[in-house]
Amino acid sequence: MVNYPISFSLDSVSVKRRGKSVLGPLSLDFKVDGFTIVLGPNGAGKTTFLKVLHGVERVSYGTVKWSIPDAKARQSQAYVFQSPIMLRRSVRQNLAYPLQLVGMDRAEITTRVVEWAQKIGLQDVLDFPAPRLSGGEQQKLALGRALIRTPQVLFLDEPCANLDGRSTREIEELLKNATQAGTHIIMTTHDLGQARRLAGRVLFFLNGALHEQGNASEFFIAPSTSEARAFLNGDIIE
Amino acid sequence: MNEIWAGIQEAFWLIIILDSDLIEITVRSLKVSFTALVVASALALPFGTWLAIRRFRYRRVTIAALNALMGLPPVVVGLIVYLLLSRSGPFGVLGLLFTPTAMIVAQVIIITPLIASITHQAMRELWSEYHDLLISLNTSKRQRVAALIWDGRRTLMTAALAGFGRAIGEVGAIMIVGGNIDHATRVLTTAIALETGKGDFALALGLGFVLIALTLVVNLAIHALSRTEREGTW
């Protein structure tokens, strides 16, 4: 896959639910390149921001534009939800589904499914019902299903929440391999250690607004706002 | 109590001797009900699923109407179909009245809302589970409906079986539009009604037990074929 940056532009985007603002108004021009981590306390608007970018959340106001046409942008993106959604099918069928949707040849699907099952370590449970896998295995399967179409941009909403250290390490390895293969990642996390390990750039959200952004090394060493500093120190901020 | 015992004996006897009349009306019952089930399922399963995923202005009214139609009185359905298919009716020229086709039409009208309503309930839950994923995968509406029907197939089987149970046990509508004509439109339920009217309770009960056994066999066969229990926790 060709590894080239892709950018998006948000123009006065806001999302309201039941009359309450959960995001924005937010204007941002951003070049997605490598690994971007979205940080912030609960209710800061991180998940909504990801969903708006991916197009699964409707904006109440404003526009979202990608540097490539909308239809192509959607085709070249994938999303892994915080609670993995498993199709009520086998592991093999879960991995095959995104490829079937784009009309890929059956033999090619079989080859790719086996290849990805090995990558995510589920090759021995290919014909096992996906909903019966453990939490860690389900998250790995969700990740494999998202990556099997080699997306340009992958959105991850706290993919390691509630996972043990071993599963977290395995998922981080998969993510590093994906970025090396050319996939750009935008991920939310509450785990500051994980953010430090993975982030190339950081977006820090607070109360539905983008509070700070920058290179990860600069953000973690010398955040420019007191709120970000407090967040990194583990203080409770609202 | 004696009549029930006599009915059980009569049922066994009819089955043991492979009574030709019994086989004929049993086969006709199955043919009519299965055809009605196939037609109704072809209409109701996609419609119920579509209703679960589609948002439109009169959706609530449509769902309420669908639920209300589940309670359609079969006799009224039979009467309406009779009027539509009678010589002076709009479809009289087709000459379908007092044929198995008329009985199928009546049964389709009766069981379609039932299957569609159960489908809608089941698919609504599955859709809330799959919604974000299927939207995220950029699926078309047709692909969403297909995914829901495929993954909810075991629940939909239950919906179809409920429809089959209602169809094969139905008597009011098919009596009106079929006419209970011997060797033409007589089925198990209309035969039971006839024998009861004639006072032959043993034969009527015997046919009743055959009907119950038939429904059980069909349900068990479909559950076995669809491996409902083996993979029931998916």
Interface residues (C-beta under 8 A of the other chain):
Chain A: H54 G55 V56 R74 Q75 A78 Y79 F81 I85 L87 R88 R89 Y97 P98 L101 P129 P131 R132
Chain B: E129 Y130 D132 L133 I135 S136 L137 N138 T139 Q143 A147 D151 G152 E231 T233 W234
